[in-house]
Amino acid sequence: MNIFNASGCLDALAAPGVVTQLDGFVTKTVTPEPRAGNQPARIAETSHGMLNAIGLANPGREAFLTDYLPELRSFGKPLWVSVGGFSATEYAETCARLSDVTIEINLSCPNVDEAAESAAEIVATCRAATSLPLYAKLSPAAWDIAEVARAVEAAGADGLTLVNTLRGMALDRRLRPVLNRGTGGYSGPALRPVALAAVYSCRRATALPIVGMGGITTGREALEIIACGASAIALGTVLFADPAAPSRVRYELEEAVSEAGLTSADDAVGIAHEGLVL
């Protein structure tokens, strides 16, 4: 079972030891132009997770392709490039410049203004621009995420990444927003039931491979999202507190698989759907 990092939760060049534990590395979201991101404060801890309002800070497409991507290739790991933009054309232009990677189309960042086009329109435009594998990263805030999954599949997506953060907020002692932007993306353990439901719903709606993420901190939690339909997992917020989490979760996952009476984690993919009366 492949284990990745969630986009934006790991700087490969600053923490190469974490990257060596992964089966592939997912970059921070790349936009056409450099972005400084939102003004501080941009991160806030809560009792059950973390809020971030980084705002897609990145060096921009040209610097990424020229300077950063070659360094990432030196790790010898499969690379996933998270692509963002503020129109379908911007997404597609970046996709067209990439080679020998999997593309994660970030369709659901709660910290910036999103493209006006629908998820399906953006995927279709990207599909026309590249033959590389395209994974659509969807928002758990969608009222019917299964319908969105069907739409991006029809538009040409090769897989799904579930889920991105939810929009959340925290107040300080003066009852003012902690984050300068006011709201931010909420991640951590409290997101896990939402992620389970999203993966479960999308697995019922489509046969696309799913990378499941959202609040995973243990091997048992990884097994649960696999049982809902994920064929790979990603770790996010836990990496900030536990850089050894990929190796630990991998070991715990093997134990959880054995305790469940299964031979491998692959045997658990979608097992939560067995015996359902529809």
ABEGO torsion letter per residue (X at the ends): XBBBBBBGABBAAABAAAAAABABBBBBBBBABBBAEBBOBABBBBAAEBBBBAGGBBAEAAAAAAAAAAAAAAAGBBBBBBBBEABAAAAAAAAAABBGBBBBBBAABAABBBBABBAAAAAAAAAAABABBBBBBBBAABABAAAAAAAAAAAGBABBBOBBBBBBBBBBAAGBBABAAGBBBBBEAAAAAAAAAAAAAAAAABABBBBBBGGBABAAAAAAAAAAGBABBBBBAAAAABAAAAAAAAAAAAAAAAAAGBABAAAABGAAABGBBX
